[in-house]
């Protein structure tokens, strides 16, 4: 997510089309600065090449593929480009292939590339590509813009390039000085000046989905800027007693689920299975959040490193990157997949023998109608799969509500990477134990008629 895109003619239906065109134009600018004359979207012999040209000095030919994806590049995408490049290279083996993407290759695709095409094709993506574009196009360095932001008493988080049909801008994600979480963004021109055009800033906010939950900060300090203090709470809001059934049960008031708890603890402790994403699923009102809060307390007792949050508090990918930083205790917040991988690798290297790191997500279904945020969580789960058996993701979600659009979001990939646990209604013994606990702490004892009513309701999922 180092790269952002906006075209004044884009709509919800054609946004991806313009995103691709803008990325190709950005790469043509970059490659021209690097010594190449480049044309975009050239059709030849029934094939379309995103980038085609030659070096101005050596005259060596180059063809390239441009992928502005939010997910890591799968092997089939890279292989498709190889199929177009090889005939081109066989006619002129001095030719260079360029595979350039906003996101990196998957580990499998990267291995295939290194074993078969590293001498013929140059792959550029993510932070490496970002740095080269900044350097070749002589764009403002992050430190220079960061100083401007700090002088206004804001805290700078991450730095991004925004390509539009009006040129290139630099975007800084920022927070108020009191906030631990990003709440705003600032836009700078290529000459480092802070953008003051409120109408254009609002247009960017409305149309760049990564920025839609943030507020633009106007460059002119004499103008009013709306900023908020945001903190994503660690852990869950839990009840304060046996009678507080409107909130998840606090660990000290949690009972039952012993077999499931031991199964999950054993699975994580042994770390022998292929999946390191765990899902706890059930219908509404069975106690999933209570279980997650209790598991978190048990994991902490084991000396595991944990991160537990309510997904309803996560508004965008920047929030998720912040939570990864909080989990890994990294000094800087990641701004792309490679940065997340680096943070997780450093965390794994710090863990003691048999220690685990567990990233826990409550209310996961709340992000299923936000495709940008869902893709970010899915990417994170995919990245975690490379860090078995030390690191785990544990999510809980409802399985009785269709809260997403089938044509936008599919849970297939997450399910393939997951070990799934079903949380059932209280059994009779658990319901009876809970009623007895409530009765023991009640000043006025519960009569048998009320006991029976509560007992029946607990069995059908009275608790949240």
ABEGO torsion letter per residue (X at the ends): XABBBBBAABBAAAAAAAAAAAAAAAAAAAAAAAGBBBBBGBBBGGBBBABBEBBAAAGBBBBBBBBBBABBBBAAAAAAAAAAAAAAAAABAABBBBBBBABBBBAAAAAAAAAAAAAABBBBBEAAAAAAAAAAAGBBBAAAAAAAAAAAGBBBABBBBBBBAAEBBBBBBBBBAABABBABBBBBBAAGBBBABAAAAAAAAAABAAAAABBBBBABAABBBBBBBBBBBBEBBBBABAABAABBBBAAABBEGAAAAAAAAAAAAAGABABABBBBBBBBGAGAAAAAAAAAAAAAAAGBBBBBBBAAABABAAAAAAAAAAAAGBABBBABAAAAAAAAAAAAAABBBGBBBBBBBBGAAAAAABAAAAAAAAAAAAAAAAAOAABBBBBBBBAABBABBAAABBAAAAAAABBBBBBBBBBAAAAAAAAAAAAAABABBBBAAAAAAAAAAAAAGABX
